[in-house]
Amino acid sequence: MCYATKAPSLTHSGLDSLFGTLQDVEASSTTPLRTSSHLEQMVLANALHVGPGEQMANLPQAGHRSIERPPLLCIYSLQIVPIPLHSTMGITPRLLRLAVELIVSCRGRAAGLAYAYGLAETLRCVVRVRPAPYHGGVFIGRDCHTIAESSDAVCRTLLGLVPEKDHAAYRRLWVLWRKLVRTMNRAAEVEVGEAKDFRSTAHLFVRHLKHNFPWVSISPKLHILLRHAPDFLDRFGSIGLYGEQEIEAWHGYYNQNSAKYAAGTEVDACANLLRAMAIAREASDSNLVTALRRPAEVGARRARKNGDGRLRVNKGGVGECQAARQKAIQEGRQWAQSIFRAGDRTFATFLTRLASGED
């Protein structure tokens, strides 16, 4: 992560002036990234302290950037990947929650909850996606892509419920986000012109979000999209080629089996697990060699016409039983309640800050 602090504060005013904050969307300079040497310095400072915080307290504020859980490997900061899947799964639901917050701001809490229920039904019946219970009750990656491509259905649910100015600003957000998702998640090298367009679109997206919806706080994922993803794209020519799905799969495998190979450090535990896999011949090339995600073939025909038989709406398929439908409705309502609580809390906090005179 970079050195930028979460939000302006008196406690960290020195750091704010040096490195900026996540909320500084208008600044043009790129915030510096944490280096491997600084990581080692903080780990050493934590290891050498005599009393609680004594060693760390002696450091100046600019150097007091403690790291509670250092990574297993020190990686060159410019090679840290702005994870495309997590960004997609973080920002897409945030835009859905923003619609609920708009209703709360214009029509009150009761209308906001009712709208959240209706939005869940729109996603289920029109967009044809549903939350995944095994994934924490949120939408999985491919569903986030589907939502972005079908965002017009989401925008239509706000017609007549919010002022036209807010509706147009919200619709503009989805247009910009669709462009970003297509570039960020495509497993191919992008042209220089598209990389420049990605940078300008990312800046426009975050600034448009902050300017038109001031209660929205810039999260680390939005900050990465604004400040660091364009730099990585310029440096390596792609973001989607460096997706983390396979690494996440190995991470899950390690979590399931690490208890059998416990050691003094996590690095030793990983080594023990890999050694046991090698002896058992489970670490074959098919398991360990990472396969690149391949883009669609050039010239491949895609379903674009309303009468195309490959579109979901034109397929017969198997009907959904009543039990499955009721389960999907219940999962959608649980998701709606979750985003309503988060959105209502966010907007209430914003009103409290306004009443107290905070920026």
Legacy VTK file of the C-alpha trace (Angstrom):
# vtk DataFile Version 3.0
C-alpha trace
ASCII
DATASET POLYDATA
POINTS 359 float
0.000 0.000 0.000
1.004 3.598 -0.425
1.821 6.091 2.334
-1.414 8.082 1.986
-3.433 8.274 5.206
-7.143 7.425 5.327
-8.520 10.919 5.987
-7.242 14.314 7.185
-6.714 14.499 10.949
-4.895 16.674 13.495
-3.090 13.640 14.887
-1.436 12.816 11.563
-1.252 16.305 10.093
2.465 15.885 9.392
1.844 12.709 7.390
-1.107 14.297 5.618
1.039 17.187 4.409
3.817 14.859 3.227
1.861 12.027 1.613
-1.717 13.261 1.256
-4.856 11.291 2.125
-7.162 8.911 0.308
-9.727 11.707 0.086
-7.440 13.959 -2.011
-9.023 13.221 -5.379
-8.059 16.544 -6.970
-4.301 16.238 -6.364
-2.381 15.355 -9.518
0.746 13.814 -7.987
1.038 10.088 -7.306
1.482 9.147 -3.665
4.671 7.144 -2.965
4.539 3.412 -2.310
5.955 1.634 0.717
9.441 0.272 -0.039
11.013 -3.017 1.034
13.689 -1.186 3.034
11.012 0.663 5.021
9.220 -2.621 5.648
12.392 -4.123 7.103
12.979 -0.991 9.196
9.503 -1.192 10.761
9.792 -4.916 11.433
13.123 -4.296 13.178
11.687 -1.407 15.195
8.805 -3.607 16.381
11.182 -6.430 17.284
13.613 -4.278 19.299
11.205 -2.302 21.495
11.781 -2.802 25.211
8.456 -1.589 26.577
5.079 -1.162 24.867
5.729 1.234 21.995
9.024 2.619 23.378
11.102 1.983 20.280
8.350 3.127 17.927
7.670 6.252 19.987
11.247 7.433 19.405
10.717 7.554 15.647
9.572 10.795 13.960
6.016 10.856 12.664
7.128 10.500 9.047
8.987 7.311 9.986
6.404 5.910 12.378
4.576 3.735 9.859
4.342 0.494 11.793
3.475 -2.796 10.115
1.663 -5.209 12.408
1.557 -8.168 10.018
4.445 -8.001 7.543
4.117 -10.089 4.351
6.086 -13.288 3.911
8.003 -11.890 0.943
9.380 -8.404 0.273
8.203 -7.391 -3.197
9.390 -4.393 -5.186
6.671 -1.806 -4.683
6.206 -1.005 -8.396
5.366 -4.656 -9.074
2.445 -4.808 -6.634
-0.649 -5.668 -8.683
-3.838 -3.587 -8.331
-5.991 -6.713 -7.969
-8.689 -6.444 -10.674
-11.146 -8.992 -9.242
-11.255 -7.442 -5.776
-11.599 -3.954 -7.249
-14.538 -5.089 -9.375
-16.205 -6.870 -6.463
-15.657 -3.866 -4.193
-16.679 -0.958 -6.417
-19.682 -2.536 -8.188
-21.604 -3.219 -4.930
-20.606 0.265 -3.746
-22.419 1.756 -6.725
-25.483 -0.337 -5.930
-25.370 0.878 -2.333
-25.063 4.436 -3.592
-28.507 4.098 -5.216
-29.974 3.186 -1.821
-28.205 6.148 -0.220
-29.705 8.438 -2.865
-33.210 7.259 -1.966
-32.491 7.685 1.761
-31.236 11.233 1.155
-34.289 12.203 -0.926
-37.150 10.180 0.575
-36.100 8.905 3.996
-35.146 5.612 5.619
-38.421 3.748 5.042
-38.340 4.468 1.321
-34.678 3.448 1.253
-35.408 -0.020 2.654
-38.336 -0.540 0.275
-36.143 0.524 -2.639
-33.398 -1.895 -1.567
-35.898 -4.768 -1.708
-37.024 -3.656 -5.162
-33.414 -3.346 -6.352
-32.710 -6.918 -5.244
-35.702 -8.119 -7.264
-34.544 -6.156 -10.311
-31.120 -7.776 -10.090
-32.718 -11.228 -9.772
-35.405 -10.948 -12.448
-33.951 -8.501 -15.001
-30.164 -8.677 -14.637
-30.382 -12.382 -13.678
-27.806 -12.341 -10.881
-28.108 -13.254 -7.219
-25.878 -12.997 -4.126
-23.707 -16.011 -3.403
-24.194 -17.278 0.195
-20.877 -19.147 0.110
-19.191 -15.857 -0.822
-20.408 -13.863 2.153
-23.782 -13.008 0.639
-22.330 -10.688 -2.028
-22.055 -10.947 -5.799
-19.223 -12.965 -7.317
-16.885 -11.602 -9.981
-18.738 -12.599 -13.152
-22.012 -11.314 -11.684
-20.343 -7.940 -11.104
-19.453 -7.860 -14.802
-23.066 -8.694 -15.683
-24.356 -5.929 -13.416
-21.992 -3.394 -15.005
-23.083 -4.376 -18.516
-26.775 -4.257 -17.518
-26.515 -1.125 -15.391
-29.289 0.569 -17.395
-31.777 -1.646 -15.561
-30.383 -0.419 -12.238
-30.544 3.214 -13.323
-34.170 2.847 -14.429
-35.182 1.914 -10.896
-34.328 5.482 -9.801
-36.496 7.229 -12.405
-39.024 9.476 -10.712
-37.627 8.790 -7.242
-34.665 11.189 -7.230
-34.037 14.568 -8.905
-33.050 14.336 -12.561
-29.668 15.902 -11.790
-28.816 13.114 -9.342
-30.162 10.460 -11.705
-27.999 11.751 -14.564
-24.922 11.857 -12.314
-25.569 8.297 -11.137
-26.071 7.033 -14.689
-22.819 8.729 -15.713
-20.973 6.791 -13.005
-22.081 3.465 -14.476
-21.040 4.535 -17.992
-17.534 5.354 -16.750
-17.323 2.210 -14.621
-18.224 -0.035 -17.582
-15.294 1.384 -19.544
-12.906 0.821 -16.636
-14.045 -2.754 -15.994
-13.600 -3.773 -19.619
-9.993 -2.572 -19.654
-9.041 -3.589 -16.125
-10.300 -7.184 -16.322
-9.433 -8.028 -19.927
-6.708 -10.680 -20.048
-4.722 -9.058 -22.847
-2.204 -6.296 -23.407
-3.895 -2.982 -24.142
-2.890 -0.314 -26.622
-1.144 2.854 -25.471
-4.152 4.950 -26.404
-6.477 2.772 -24.334
-4.097 2.990 -21.368
-4.202 6.797 -21.556
-7.991 6.680 -21.799
-8.082 4.399 -18.746
-6.106 6.922 -16.708
-8.352 9.835 -17.661
-11.520 7.759 -17.138
-10.364 6.578 -13.705
-9.689 10.165 -12.607
-13.024 11.321 -14.012
-14.900 8.447 -12.345
-13.543 9.032 -8.827
-13.771 12.825 -9.030
-17.303 12.648 -10.429
-18.268 10.306 -7.579
-16.816 12.545 -4.886
-18.127 15.795 -6.399
-21.739 14.689 -6.920
-22.101 12.445 -3.857
-20.078 14.149 -1.099
-21.001 11.622 1.596
-19.025 8.909 -0.215
-15.640 8.249 1.391
-12.818 7.239 -0.941
-11.933 3.655 -0.018
-8.512 2.046 -0.569
-9.868 0.286 -3.677
-11.051 3.560 -5.179
-7.703 5.148 -4.284
-5.834 2.302 -6.001
-8.025 2.743 -9.071
-7.337 6.484 -9.118
-3.633 6.649 -8.228
-1.920 3.312 -8.832
-3.811 1.180 -11.372
-3.040 3.556 -14.295
0.666 3.527 -13.418
0.716 -0.268 -13.299
-1.114 -0.424 -16.633
1.434 1.906 -18.239
4.330 -0.105 -16.815
3.171 -3.644 -17.651
0.621 -3.124 -20.417
-2.193 -5.013 -18.693
-3.964 -5.482 -15.378
-6.262 -8.398 -16.230
-3.314 -10.660 -17.117
-2.212 -10.424 -13.486
-5.492 -11.587 -11.917
-5.229 -13.212 -8.507
-7.799 -16.026 -8.798
-5.287 -18.870 -8.991
-3.211 -17.446 -6.150
-6.390 -17.201 -4.078
-7.098 -20.866 -4.841
-3.645 -21.841 -3.521
-4.188 -19.590 -0.519
-7.373 -21.498 0.299
-5.580 -24.813 -0.120
-2.861 -23.661 2.260
-5.392 -22.492 4.863
-7.091 -25.881 4.794
-3.868 -27.833 5.271
-1.497 -25.498 7.136
-2.431 -26.886 10.580
-0.888 -30.242 9.636
2.477 -28.620 8.902
2.799 -26.016 11.656
6.258 -24.553 12.219
7.974 -21.666 13.968
7.200 -19.217 11.168
4.684 -19.072 8.337
7.484 -19.379 5.802
8.602 -22.681 7.378
4.988 -23.888 7.440
4.638 -23.123 3.713
7.893 -24.942 3.016
6.727 -27.988 4.976
3.455 -28.090 3.052
5.168 -27.814 -0.343
7.721 -30.458 0.662
4.952 -32.867 1.633
3.125 -32.199 -1.637
6.282 -32.873 -3.623
6.882 -36.172 -1.835
3.254 -37.191 -2.395
3.604 -36.146 -6.077
0.672 -33.756 -5.736
2.778 -30.798 -6.872
2.616 -31.727 -10.553
3.025 -29.312 -13.428
-0.728 -29.245 -13.914
-1.136 -28.012 -10.316
1.763 -25.612 -9.976
2.102 -24.052 -13.428
-0.110 -20.984 -13.635
-2.146 -20.840 -16.837
-2.692 -17.415 -18.341
-6.227 -16.174 -18.811
-6.909 -16.067 -22.531
-9.006 -13.372 -24.232
-11.712 -14.229 -26.748
-10.510 -15.031 -30.265
-10.199 -12.106 -32.646
-13.323 -11.853 -34.768
-15.386 -14.129 -32.534
-19.098 -13.576 -33.065
-20.909 -12.221 -30.037
-24.598 -12.079 -29.234
-25.617 -8.474 -29.859
-29.016 -8.704 -31.573
-32.296 -9.092 -29.715
-33.209 -12.217 -31.653
-29.907 -14.040 -31.112
-30.541 -17.546 -29.801
-27.503 -17.405 -27.523
-29.020 -14.660 -25.356
-30.353 -15.904 -22.050
-33.793 -14.374 -22.610
-34.197 -16.343 -25.857
-33.298 -19.705 -24.358
-35.964 -22.091 -23.156
-34.032 -23.713 -20.344
-35.414 -25.535 -17.352
-38.012 -23.787 -15.234
-37.156 -22.742 -11.692
-38.967 -24.610 -8.945
-40.849 -22.694 -6.270
-38.419 -23.655 -3.482
-35.403 -22.388 -5.459
-37.250 -19.183 -6.317
-38.203 -18.552 -2.694
-34.628 -19.197 -1.606
-33.314 -16.716 -4.185
-35.835 -14.109 -3.052
-34.827 -14.599 0.594
-31.119 -14.286 -0.215
-31.871 -11.113 -2.186
-33.806 -9.619 0.731
-30.934 -10.404 3.109
-28.541 -8.640 0.728
-30.954 -5.695 0.488
-31.135 -5.365 4.268
-27.337 -5.445 4.460
-26.748 -2.672 1.918
-29.567 -0.600 3.414
-28.007 -0.739 6.883
-24.595 0.201 5.481
-26.013 2.991 3.320
-28.217 4.390 6.077
-25.262 4.411 8.486
-23.039 6.137 5.920
-25.536 8.901 5.217
-26.342 9.383 8.920
-22.634 9.781 9.663
-22.364 12.359 6.892
-25.273 14.366 8.333
-23.672 14.233 11.778
-20.420 15.587 10.377
-22.275 18.387 8.612
-24.093 19.311 11.828
-20.825 19.413 13.762
-19.190 21.646 11.143
-16.576 19.134 9.912
-15.343 19.286 6.323
LINES 1 360
359 0 1 2 3 4 5 6 7 8 9 10 11 12 13 14 15 16 17 18 19 20 21 22 23 24 25 26 27 28 29 30 31 32 33 34 35 36 37 38 39 40 41 42 43 44 45 46 47 48 49 50 51 52 53 54 55 56 57 58 59 60 61 62 63 64 65 66 67 68 69 70 71 72 73 74 75 76 77 78 79 80 81 82 83 84 85 86 87 88 89 90 91 92 93 94 95 96 97 98 99 100 101 102 103 104 105 106 107 108 109 110 111 112 113 114 115 116 117 118 119 120 121 122 123 124 125 126 127 128 129 130 131 132 133 134 135 136 137 138 139 140 141 142 143 144 145 146 147 148 149 150 151 152 153 154 155 156 157 158 159 160 161 162 163 164 165 166 167 168 169 170 171 172 173 174 175 176 177 178 179 180 181 182 183 184 185 186 187 188 189 190 191 192 193 194 195 196 197 198 199 200 201 202 203 204 205 206 207 208 209 210 211 212 213 214 215 216 217 218 219 220 221 222 223 224 225 226 227 228 229 230 231 232 233 234 235 236 237 238 239 240 241 242 243 244 245 246 247 248 249 250 251 252 253 254 255 256 257 258 259 260 261 262 263 264 265 266 267 268 269 270 271 272 273 274 275 276 277 278 279 280 281 282 283 284 285 286 287 288 289 290 291 292 293 294 295 296 297 298 299 300 301 302 303 304 305 306 307 308 309 310 311 312 313 314 315 316 317 318 319 320 321 322 323 324 325 326 327 328 329 330 331 332 333 334 335 336 337 338 339 340 341 342 343 344 345 346 347 348 349 350 351 352 353 354 355 356 357 358
